[in-house]
Amino acid sequence: MLSKTWMQNALNEVLQPQATTQTYEKYFDPDYVQVVDGKTLDYAEATHHFAIVRDKMKSLRIVIDDFVASGDTIAESHIVDGETKEGETVQFEVIAITRLRDGRIWRLNELTRQIKGGEHSRDLGSRT
């Protein structure tokens, strides 16, 4: 299960327009907690965050660059490329440590760095 492909699919699927509650349940433990740039989101807040990102973005693609897995822990970096519905190009680099429980993402600690986009897009990684 702990493969680069599985993780990349998880990140991309929850941010696609057709994502549903079942999509979240497939990849995320009900006790999920995400800490991104110092902001803590529980499962409900995280799924709300995903919906906000989907609503803001015309297109979004995540590609994992670096990936290491050991036991139930994944360390990875990925690039998020997207275009907002207003036509702005955004790009972020994300460094993440992920812990799984029972085959689903349980804990996620992320640091993000905006590469492209305006100041008003800077918080896209944690907006709720």
Buried (B, 14 or more C-beta within 10 A) or exposed (E): EBEBEBBBBBBBBBBEEEBEEEBBEBBBBEEBBBBBEEBEBEBEBBBBBBBEBBEBBEEBBBEBEEBEBEEBEBBBBBBBBBBBEEEBBBBBBBBBBBBBEEEBBBBBBBBBEBEEBEEEBBBBBBBE
